[in-house]
Amino acid sequence: MAIELDGYRVATTMRTPGNDFELAVGFCHNEGLLDGHKVLEVKYCADGSAAATAFNIVTVSTGGKAPEPRPRLATTTSSCGFCGTDEIDELAAKLAPVTGDAVDWSVLAEAPSTLRPTQDLFDATGAVHAAGVVDAEGGVVLAREDVGRHNAVDKLAGRMLLDGQLPATGKAVVVSGRASFELVHKAWAAGFRALVAVSAPTALAVVTAERAGLQLGGFARDGALEIYVDS
C-alpha cells in the first residue's frame, strides 16, 4: 500500500488489508511527518488507476500545513520498516522522554494472554502478528492484526490519533514477536509508557527504550516476563 501525505508519497508498505486509514495516519504520526498538525481527511486515491489499484493508495491530508515530507526511498517490508538506517539518532532526538505513571509489571506480564483472544486472523491463518493497547488495569482496549508488527502498531496509533487519544500516557502496547528498534520508536512516538513483547528485544531496542524512559519487557509468556528497562 502506498501512503501519501498532502500529495507527497511518503512510503510503500507491505500490509494486511484492513484498517488502511488507521495505518496511513499512524505511520505519518509515528514518523513525525504530521509535525503536530491535525489530520483533516483520509481517503483512498484512485489517481486515474483501476479500482483494485485505488485501494492500495491512501492519502492523508492536513490541508498542506504539515511540512514537505522526506519520503522513504525503499519499500517498507512486513518485517521492519527502517531498522539500521542512518536516521535513527535524528528521529530519536525529536522525541521527549515519555511521561505518566509506570504500568505495573504484573499487568504487562499478563498482556499477551489478554491479547490472544483478539487474534481472529491469526487463528485463521497462523501467519500474522498482533498489537494491542493495554490500560493500567490490564484490559486490552484496542487490538489490530497485520503481517507486519510495525503496521499493527501504526494501526493502533492511527486509530487513537483519530479518536483524540494520543499521547497514550499511562498505557502500554503489547506485540507478538520480538521488540525491534522500530517498535520501540513507534511506541515512544505515540506516547506509550511501556512496550512488552512475547519474544526478545534487540540490543538497539533496549538502548532506545532507555533513552525514551520507556518500560521494556520481553519473553512475556505464561504470566512471566524478562524486564529489560525498568524506567
DOKE-674918 format. One line per 10 residues: number of its first residue (from 0); for each residue x, y, z of N, C-alpha, C. Coordinates in pm, 1 decimal. Layout:
DOKE-674918
NUM> X Y Z X Y Z X Y Z ~ ...
***
This chain:
DOKE-674918
0> 83.3 -119.1 0.0 0.0 0.0 0.0 87.2 124.6 0.0 ~ 55.1 220.2 -86.5 125.9 347.4 -89.2 57.3 446.2 4.8 ~ 136.8 520.7 80.1 85.5 622.0 172.6 130.9 758.6 122.4 ~ 35.2 849.8 108.7 65.4 985.1 65.3 22.4 1083.9 172.8 ~ 100.8 1190.9 186.9 68.6 1298.0 281.4 66.8 1429.7 205.3 ~ -49.3 1492.3 200.6 -66.6 1619.5 129.4 -11.2 1613.0 -13.2 ~ -35.4 1499.0 -78.4 4.6 1485.4 -217.6 142.8 1429.4 -240.7 ~ 220.1 1410.4 -134.7 354.3 1354.0 -146.1 351.4 1207.2 -105.7 ~ 410.6 1123.0 -185.2 420.3 982.0 -147.6 532.3 966.9 -46.5 ~ 498.2 913.0 70.8 596.1 904.7 178.8 642.3 762.6 207.5
10> 566.6 663.1 164.9 607.4 525.1 191.4 523.4 429.2 108.7 ~ 578.7 312.0 86.9 503.8 199.0 32.7 528.3 82.5 127.2 ~ 422.8 27.8 182.8 438.5 -75.6 284.2 365.1 -203.4 245.0 ~ 424.9 -316.1 275.5 359.0 -445.0 261.2 270.8 -464.3 383.9 ~ 139.6 -475.1 362.9 48.6 -481.0 477.5 -62.9 -581.4 453.1 ~ -131.2 -617.4 559.6 -254.3 -694.7 550.1 -369.0 -596.0 531.8 ~ -447.4 -606.4 424.0 -556.9 -511.2 403.1 -652.3 -508.0 522.2 ~ -704.2 -389.2 546.9 -793.1 -367.7 660.2 -739.3 -258.2 749.0 ~ -825.6 -166.2 792.5 -783.7 -52.9 876.6 -675.2 29.5 807.9 ~ -688.9 43.4 674.6 -586.4 112.8 596.9 -571.9 259.3 635.2
20> -684.1 325.2 665.6 -676.2 466.6 703.6 -598.6 481.8 834.2 ~ -625.9 392.7 928.7 -552.4 395.5 1056.0 -403.5 376.0 1031.9 ~ -370.2 281.8 944.5 -229.9 254.3 915.1 -161.0 377.7 858.2 ~ -225.5 443.9 762.9 -165.0 560.9 699.7 -147.0 675.1 799.6 ~ -250.1 701.2 879.1 -241.9 809.3 977.8 -139.1 776.5 1085.3 ~ -141.3 652.3 1133.8 -45.4 612.8 1236.6 97.1 619.4 1187.4 ~ 120.2 575.8 1063.5 254.8 585.3 1007.2 301.3 729.8 1001.9 ~ 216.1 817.6 949.1 254.3 959.2 938.2 282.3 1020.4 1075.2 ~ 199.5 984.6 1173.8 223.0 1036.6 1309.0 353.0 983.1 1367.9 ~ 369.3 851.2 1364.2 483.9 790.4 1430.6 616.0 826.4 1365.1
30> 612.1 861.2 1237.3 733.8 904.7 1169.0 758.3 1054.5 1185.6 ~ 670.0 1123.0 1257.1 687.1 1266.7 1279.5 651.1 1353.2 1161.5 ~ 583.2 1296.2 1062.0 553.5 1369.8 939.8 442.5 1471.8 958.0 ~ 353.0 1447.9 1053.3 242.2 1541.0 1074.8 287.7 1667.7 1145.8 ~ 396.9 1658.9 1219.9 454.5 1775.1 1288.8 351.6 1845.1 1376.9 ~ 262.8 1765.0 1437.4 164.2 1821.5 1529.1 39.0 1875.5 1463.3 ~ 29.6 1870.2 1332.0 -86.8 1925.1 1263.0 -200.8 1823.9 1259.0 ~ -322.0 1873.2 1258.5 -440.6 1789.0 1261.9 -466.2 1724.2 1126.7 ~ -507.4 1598.5 1130.1 -548.4 1528.8 1008.5 -690.3 1573.1 973.5 ~ -706.4 1627.7 854.8 -836.1 1678.8 811.5 -915.3 1578.2 729.3
40> -844.0 1491.2 657.9 -912.2 1395.9 570.8 -820.2 1278.7 541.8 ~ -880.1 1161.7 531.6 -808.1 1041.6 488.7 -896.4 972.8 385.4 ~ -837.6 933.5 272.8 -919.1 870.3 169.1 -832.8 782.3 79.2 ~ -900.7 690.2 11.6 -835.8 615.9 -94.5 -823.4 708.3 -215.3 ~ -716.4 691.7 -289.0 -690.6 780.1 -401.4 -671.3 698.1 -527.4 ~ -769.7 704.3 -617.3 -761.6 625.8 -740.5 -656.0 679.8 -835.1 ~ -645.4 811.1 -844.8 -543.9 873.4 -929.2 -551.8 821.9 -1073.1 ~ -673.8 797.4 -1118.1 -691.8 751.8 -1254.6 -663.1 605.0 -1276.6 ~ -635.0 531.7 -1171.3 -599.5 391.6 -1184.0 -723.2 304.2 -1176.1 ~ -702.8 175.0 -1200.8 -812.4 79.7 -1189.5 -859.7 71.9 -1045.0
50> -982.7 27.3 -1027.3 -1042.4 23.9 -893.1 -959.9 -57.4 -795.6 ~ -906.1 -170.4 -839.4 -827.2 -255.2 -749.8 -703.3 -182.7 -700.6 ~ -643.6 -103.5 -788.3 -524.7 -27.2 -750.7 -559.9 86.9 -657.0 ~ -678.1 143.6 -674.1 -718.0 258.7 -593.5 -713.5 229.7 -445.2 ~ -747.3 107.6 -407.0 -749.9 72.6 -265.5 -610.8 38.3 -212.2 ~ -509.3 56.0 -292.6 -371.6 39.5 -247.7 -300.2 173.7 -235.4 ~ -374.4 283.5 -245.2 -318.6 417.1 -226.9 -405.5 491.1 -126.6 ~ -348.4 533.8 -17.0 -421.3 610.3 83.3 -353.6 745.0 99.4 ~ -432.9 849.8 94.0 -377.9 983.8 109.3 -429.4 1047.9 237.7 ~ -338.7 1104.8 312.9 -368.1 1174.7 437.4 -351.4 1324.1 411.5
60> -447.1 1403.9 456.7 -440.8 1547.6 430.7 -442.3 1628.5 559.6 ~ -350.4 1725.1 567.3 -353.1 1824.9 674.9 -385.8 1962.0 617.6 ~ -434.6 1964.2 492.9 -460.8 2091.6 427.6 -333.2 2162.8 388.1 ~ -226.9 2086.4 371.1 -99.6 2144.6 331.1 -21.7 2209.4 443.9 ~ -64.4 2189.1 567.9 3.0 2253.4 680.7 126.6 2178.3 729.2 ~ 127.2 2046.4 711.5 245.2 1970.1 752.3 362.3 2006.5 661.5 ~ 484.8 2005.4 714.4 599.8 2036.7 629.9 616.1 1934.1 519.0 ~ 679.1 1975.6 410.1 700.4 1883.1 298.8 780.4 1763.3 348.1 ~ 724.3 1643.0 335.4 790.7 1525.0 393.1 908.2 1478.3 309.9 ~ 998.6 1410.1 376.8 1108.2 1343.3 308.1 1068.7 1197.5 294.3
70> 1035.1 1153.1 174.6 984.8 1016.1 159.4 1092.7 912.2 175.4 ~ 1048.2 792.0 214.7 1137.7 677.7 212.7 1158.9 634.7 68.8 ~ 1280.1 599.6 37.0 1309.3 559.5 -99.2 1288.1 411.3 -119.7 ~ 1282.7 335.3 -11.2 1267.9 189.8 -20.7 1130.7 147.6 28.4 ~ 1091.0 28.5 -13.4 964.0 -27.5 32.2 976.4 -73.2 176.3 ~ 874.9 -43.0 257.0 868.4 -92.2 393.5 820.8 -236.5 389.3 ~ 898.5 -328.3 441.5 863.2 -468.8 434.3 776.3 -508.4 552.2 ~ 730.4 -633.5 551.8 645.0 -679.9 660.9 723.1 -705.0 788.0 ~ 855.7 -710.9 780.4 935.3 -742.6 898.5 983.5 -618.9 970.8 ~ 1023.5 -516.5 896.9 1076.7 -397.1 961.3 1082.9 -284.5 860.9
80> 1048.2 -166.2 903.2 1043.7 -54.4 810.9 1174.4 16.6 792.1 ~ 1252.4 33.0 900.3 1376.4 102.6 877.2 1485.2 80.3 976.6 ~ 1493.1 -40.5 1025.8 1599.5 -75.1 1118.1 1734.0 -53.5 1053.3 ~ 1828.4 5.5 1129.7 1965.5 15.2 1084.3 1995.9 132.3 994.6 ~ 1900.7 223.0 967.5 1930.1 336.5 882.4 2004.4 443.6 959.7 ~ 2059.0 540.5 885.9 2134.3 648.4 948.9 2043.7 750.9 1016.4 ~ 1911.5 733.3 1003.9 1818.2 831.6 1058.3 1781.8 805.1 1203.9 ~ 1833.4 697.2 1263.8 1790.9 658.8 1398.8 1814.8 770.1 1499.6 ~ 1936.7 823.2 1505.2 1966.5 928.4 1602.2 1883.0 1053.2 1576.8 ~ 1864.0 1085.1 1449.6 1786.0 1203.3 1414.8 1642.3 1190.9 1463.3
90> 1582.2 1074.1 1443.0 1444.0 1053.2 1484.3 1430.8 1052.8 1635.7 ~ 1521.2 983.6 1703.1 1514.4 975.4 1848.5 1531.3 1112.8 1912.3 ~ 1612.9 1198.1 1851.1 1639.1 1329.9 1907.5 1516.7 1421.0 1903.2 ~ 1417.9 1387.2 1822.0 1297.9 1470.2 1809.6 1196.2 1445.1 1920.8 ~ 1215.2 1337.6 1997.4 1112.7 1295.5 2093.0 1157.9 1318.8 2236.8 ~ 1068.0 1375.0 2317.4 1095.0 1390.7 2460.1 1068.5 1258.6 2530.6 ~ 1130.8 1235.5 2647.2 1103.3 1112.6 2722.7 954.3 1098.3 2753.0 ~ 907.8 975.3 2760.5 765.9 951.1 2787.9 733.2 993.2 2930.7 ~ 605.4 1020.8 2954.5 560.7 1067.8 3085.3 449.0 977.2 3137.1 ~ 408.8 1002.1 3259.4 299.1 927.0 3318.9 346.7 819.1 3413.7
100> 253.6 767.8 3491.8 286.1 662.4 3588.1 328.3 535.0 3515.9 ~ 421.2 462.5 3576.7 463.4 334.7 3521.2 348.7 235.0 3526.9 ~ 348.8 142.3 3432.4 249.9 35.3 3429.9 303.3 -81.0 3513.6 ~ 218.7 -137.2 3597.0 262.2 -246.8 3684.2 312.9 -364.9 3601.2 ~ 426.0 -419.9 3641.9 486.2 -529.1 3565.9 398.6 -653.4 3564.4 ~ 319.9 -673.2 3667.9 230.1 -788.7 3668.7 123.4 -775.5 3559.9 ~ 79.3 -652.9 3534.1 -15.2 -626.9 3425.4 49.5 -657.0 3290.8 ~ 173.1 -613.3 3274.3 243.4 -635.3 3148.3 271.0 -783.4 3124.7 ~ 300.0 -855.4 3230.0 328.5 -998.6 3215.4 207.4 -1074.7 3162.3 ~ 87.7 -1029.3 3196.8 -34.6 -1096.9 3153.7 -85.1 -1046.2 3019.0
110> -26.2 -938.9 2968.0 -79.8 -873.6 2848.7 -88.6 -964.1 2725.7 ~ 14.3 -1044.9 2693.7 -0.1 -1131.6 2575.8 -115.6 -1230.1 2586.5 ~ -139.7 -1282.8 2706.5 -251.6 -1374.8 2725.8 -384.8 -1303.9 2708.3 ~ -389.9 -1177.8 2751.3 -512.2 -1099.2 2736.1 -535.5 -1061.7 2590.4 ~ -427.4 -1040.4 2516.9 -437.2 -1007.1 2375.1 -480.2 -1126.2 2290.6 ~ -441.1 -1244.2 2329.9 -457.3 -1363.2 2245.2 -600.5 -1385.1 2195.0 ~ -706.0 -1367.2 2275.4 -841.4 -1390.9 2224.8 -885.0 -1296.2 2113.5 ~ -811.3 -1186.5 2092.9 -847.6 -1089.8 1988.1 -789.4 -1127.0 1852.4 ~ -708.1 -1231.5 1845.2 -631.9 -1262.1 1724.3 -707.1 -1358.7 1631.9 ~ -818.3 -1312.7 1579.6 -900.0 -1396.7 1492.4 -829.6 -1431.1 1361.8
120> -759.1 -1333.9 1305.3 -691.0 -1358.5 1178.1 -576.0 -1457.0 1196.4 ~ -508.7 -1448.3 1309.1 -402.9 -1546.0 1337.9 -462.5 -1686.0 1352.0 ~ -576.1 -1694.4 1416.7 -641.0 -1824.4 1431.7 -674.0 -1885.3 1295.5 ~ -709.9 -1800.0 1200.0 -748.8 -1848.7 1067.9 -629.6 -1879.6 978.5 ~ -518.3 -1807.8 999.8 -405.4 -1820.0 907.3 -275.7 -1867.5 970.7 ~ -256.6 -1834.2 1097.9 -128.8 -1863.5 1163.6 -13.7 -1782.4 1108.3 ~ -44.4 -1671.3 1040.5 60.3 -1602.3 966.0 62.7 -1451.2 985.1 ~ 0.7 -1400.9 1091.4 1.1 -1256.7 1114.0 38.7 -1225.8 1258.4 ~ 84.0 -1101.9 1278.3 117.5 -1052.8 1410.9 0.6 -973.0 1468.0 ~ 11.0 -941.5 1594.6 -91.0 -861.5 1661.0 -25.2 -758.9 1751.9
130> -96.8 -649.3 1774.5 -56.4 -548.6 1871.5 -180.5 -500.3 1943.2 ~ -165.7 -469.2 2071.5 -279.6 -424.3 2149.0 -244.0 -313.2 2244.6 ~ -341.6 -230.7 2275.7 -326.7 -124.9 2375.2 -377.0 -178.3 2508.3 ~ -294.0 -169.7 2609.9 -326.5 -221.5 2742.3 -337.5 -105.1 2839.9 ~ -448.6 -98.3 2913.1 -462.2 8.5 3012.2 -399.3 -32.5 3144.7 ~ -401.0 58.0 3240.2 -332.6 34.6 3367.5 -391.3 -82.1 3444.8 ~ -517.3 -116.9 3416.4 -581.2 -228.8 3485.8 -559.0 -361.9 3414.4 ~ -494.6 -358.5 3299.1 -463.8 -481.9 3227.5 -559.8 -516.7 3116.3 ~ -658.9 -433.4 3091.4 -752.2 -460.3 2983.5 -695.8 -421.6 2848.0 ~ -720.5 -504.4 2746.8 -682.2 -469.9 2609.5 -796.7 -388.2 2550.9
140> -774.1 -259.2 2533.8 -880.9 -169.3 2492.0 -885.9 -150.0 2341.2 ~ -782.7 -196.5 2270.7 -777.7 -185.1 2125.4 -677.0 -286.2 2074.3 ~ -708.6 -354.7 1965.7 -617.0 -453.9 1909.5 -624.8 -450.5 1756.9 ~ -512.6 -476.8 1693.9 -506.0 -483.5 1548.9 -411.2 -596.3 1507.8 ~ -436.9 -655.0 1390.3 -351.4 -760.1 1336.0 -297.0 -717.8 1199.6 ~ -178.7 -766.9 1166.3 -117.9 -736.9 1037.0 -0.1 -830.5 1016.6 ~ 34.8 -852.6 891.5 151.1 -935.3 862.2 278.8 -871.7 918.1 ~ 277.4 -741.1 935.8 391.3 -670.0 994.3 359.4 -617.4 1132.3 ~ 445.3 -644.3 1229.1 422.1 -593.8 1364.9 419.1 -442.0 1367.3 ~ 507.9 -379.5 1290.6 511.8 -233.3 1289.3 383.8 -175.7 1230.2
150> 325.0 -244.2 1130.7 197.4 -198.7 1076.3 86.5 -206.8 1180.7 ~ 85.0 -315.5 1257.7 -17.3 -330.9 1360.8 -8.8 -217.6 1462.7 ~ 112.7 -178.9 1500.3 130.4 -68.2 1595.1 88.9 63.7 1531.9 ~ 122.1 83.7 1404.1 77.5 205.5 1335.8 -74.6 212.9 1331.0 ~ -140.5 99.4 1309.9 -286.8 97.8 1307.9 -343.7 140.7 1443.2 ~ -281.7 93.1 1550.5 -325.6 135.6 1684.0 -310.5 286.7 1700.2 ~ -192.3 337.1 1665.2 -165.6 480.0 1681.6 -258.5 563.8 1595.2 ~ -284.5 517.3 1473.4 -373.0 591.5 1385.6 -514.5 600.6 1439.8 ~ -565.5 488.1 1491.2 -699.1 488.5 1549.5 -705.7 582.9 1669.6 ~ -604.1 575.6 1754.4 -603.9 659.2 1874.1 -589.9 806.7 1839.0
160> -509.3 838.6 1737.9 -495.8 978.3 1697.3 -628.3 1031.0 1642.8 ~ -692.3 953.8 1557.6 -820.5 996.5 1501.7 -926.7 1012.5 1609.7 ~ -913.2 937.4 1719.1 -1008.4 945.9 1830.7 -964.8 1045.6 1937.8 ~ -855.9 1115.7 1914.3 -808.0 1214.0 2010.9 -750.3 1153.7 2137.2 ~ -690.3 1033.8 2126.0 -639.8 962.4 2242.6 -487.1 954.6 2249.5 ~ -419.2 1033.7 2169.6 -273.6 1039.3 2180.1 -232.4 1171.9 2241.5 ~ -126.1 1173.1 2321.2 -36.6 1061.6 2354.1 -102.3 959.1 2446.2 ~ -53.1 835.5 2435.1 -111.1 723.1 2509.7 -51.2 714.4 2649.7 ~ -57.9 823.1 2723.3 3.4 832.6 2855.6 -55.2 728.4 2951.1 ~ 32.8 657.4 3020.5 -11.8 560.1 3119.2 -57.4 427.6 3062.6
170> -46.3 411.5 2931.7 -86.6 285.9 2867.9 34.9 213.4 2811.8 ~ 15.9 85.7 2783.0 122.7 3.1 2727.4 79.6 -51.9 2593.0 ~ 176.5 -88.3 2511.5 147.9 -158.6 2387.2 212.9 -296.2 2396.2 ~ 136.7 -399.6 2362.0 185.4 -536.8 2364.6 192.5 -585.2 2220.8 ~ 301.4 -653.4 2185.1 320.1 -700.1 2048.0 360.6 -846.5 2046.9 ~ 316.1 -916.4 1943.4 364.2 -1052.3 1921.1 502.3 -1043.5 1855.4 ~ 582.3 -1145.7 1872.0 715.8 -1144.4 1813.6 814.6 -1067.0 1897.4 ~ 924.7 -1027.3 1833.6 1031.3 -958.9 1906.1 1004.9 -809.2 1914.4 ~ 1081.0 -740.7 1998.3 1072.6 -595.2 2010.6 1191.9 -534.4 1939.0 ~ 1169.6 -482.5 1821.6 1276.1 -420.3 1743.3 1291.5 -273.5 1780.5
180> 1397.4 -210.8 1729.6 1412.6 -66.1 1747.5 1289.3 7.4 1697.8 ~ 1239.7 -31.7 1581.7 1130.1 42.5 1521.9 1004.9 37.0 1608.9 ~ 977.1 -76.9 1669.4 860.2 -85.4 1756.0 876.1 2.5 1879.0 ~ 997.2 7.0 1934.4 1022.7 97.1 2047.2 1002.0 241.5 2003.5 ~ 1054.7 274.7 1886.7 1039.7 411.7 1838.2 892.8 448.8 1818.8 ~ 813.5 358.8 1761.0 672.3 387.3 1738.8 596.8 399.7 1871.5 ~ 629.2 313.6 1967.2 566.5 322.8 2098.9 602.0 456.1 2165.0 ~ 726.1 496.4 2150.9 773.7 623.8 2206.1 700.8 740.1 2139.2 ~ 694.3 738.4 2006.7 629.9 847.2 1933.0 482.5 861.4 1969.2 ~ 417.9 749.1 1997.6 275.3 752.7 2032.3 251.9 785.5 2179.6
190> 357.8 792.8 2258.1 345.1 831.1 2398.3 310.7 718.6 2492.6 ~ 327.3 593.4 2449.3 302.3 481.1 2539.1 404.9 481.1 2652.2 ~ 362.8 431.5 2767.0 452.3 425.4 2883.0 537.0 299.0 2882.4 ~ 487.6 194.0 2815.0 558.0 65.9 2819.2 535.4 -10.4 2689.9 ~ 630.5 -97.9 2661.0 620.3 -191.1 2548.8 657.1 -329.0 2600.3 ~ 572.7 -427.8 2569.8 601.5 -564.3 2611.0 584.1 -654.3 2489.8 ~ 676.7 -750.1 2474.1 676.6 -839.8 2359.0 684.6 -983.9 2405.9 ~ 635.5 -1074.0 2323.4 639.4 -1215.2 2360.2 775.6 -1277.5 2331.9 ~ 860.7 -1205.4 2260.2 995.3 -1255.2 2233.0 1096.9 -1152.9 2282.1 ~ 1220.9 -1165.5 2238.3 1328.4 -1081.5 2290.7 1332.9 -945.1 2223.9
200> 1385.5 -844.8 2291.6 1415.4 -717.9 2226.0 1554.7 -723.5 2164.1 ~ 1577.4 -643.1 2063.1 1712.5 -628.8 2010.4 1792.1 -537.0 2102.9 ~ 1924.4 -540.9 2089.5 2010.0 -454.4 2171.6 1978.1 -308.0 2145.7 ~ 1953.5 -272.7 2018.7 1921.8 -134.7 1985.3 1787.5 -93.0 2044.1 ~ 1693.1 -186.6 2051.7 1564.5 -157.5 2114.2 1582.4 -123.5 2261.8 ~ 1668.4 -196.5 2330.0 1692.9 -170.8 2472.3 1753.4 -32.8 2491.5 ~ 1853.6 0.2 2410.9 1918.9 131.0 2421.8 1818.5 243.1 2395.6 ~ 1734.1 224.0 2295.9 1634.9 326.1 2260.9 1530.9 341.1 2370.4 ~ 1486.4 230.2 2429.8 1390.0 236.9 2539.0 1448.3 309.7 2659.5 ~ 1576.3 286.3 2687.1 1641.8 357.3 2797.3 1642.5 506.7 2771.7
210> 1669.9 544.6 2647.5 1671.5 686.1 2612.1 1531.7 747.3 2623.1 ~ 1429.8 667.9 2590.7 1292.3 717.2 2593.3 1233.4 720.6 2733.5 ~ 1293.2 647.6 2828.0 1230.5 631.2 2957.9 1110.6 539.5 2949.4 ~ 1116.6 444.8 2854.6 1005.5 354.6 2825.1 1030.2 219.6 2890.9 ~ 934.1 172.9 2968.7 944.5 37.0 3023.1 949.3 -62.5 2906.9 ~ 1038.0 -160.1 2918.0 1050.5 -258.6 2810.9 1060.6 -398.0 2870.5 ~ 966.2 -483.8 2831.2 967.9 -622.1 2876.8 965.4 -717.1 2758.2 ~ 1029.0 -831.6 2775.2 1032.1 -931.7 2669.7 1007.7 -1070.8 2724.6 ~ 996.3 -1166.5 2634.4 968.3 -1305.5 2671.2 848.1 -1313.5 2765.9 ~ 744.2 -1233.8 2734.4 624.3 -1232.3 2818.2 536.3 -1351.5 2782.3
220> 542.6 -1453.4 2866.9 469.3 -1577.3 2840.1 425.5 -1641.0 2971.6 ~ 304.2 -1692.8 2970.9 252.2 -1766.5 3086.1 259.1 -1685.6 3215.3 ~ 231.7 -1557.1 3204.7 225.9 -1472.4 3322.8 359.4 -1428.0 3378.3 ~ 467.2 -1447.5 3302.9 600.7 -1405.3 3346.5 668.1 -1331.3 3231.9 ~ 769.7 -1250.7 3264.6 844.9 -1179.9 3160.8 984.4 -1145.1 3211.4 ~ 1069.5 -1106.4 3117.5 1201.3 -1054.4 3150.0 1196.4 -902.6 3139.0 ~ 1244.5 -834.0 3241.6 1247.0 -687.9 3242.1 1380.6 -641.1 3186.1 ~ 1374.7 -561.3 3079.3 1496.3 -509.2 3017.7 1520.6 -363.2 3051.5 ~ 1413.2 -285.1 3060.1 1425.0 -144.5 3101.6 1314.2 -117.1 3201.0 ~ 1352.5 -81.0 3322.1 1256.5 -54.1 3428.7 1260.0 94.7 3458.9
230> 1194.3 173.9 3375.6 1200.3 320.4 3388.3 1085.9 371.7 3474.7
***
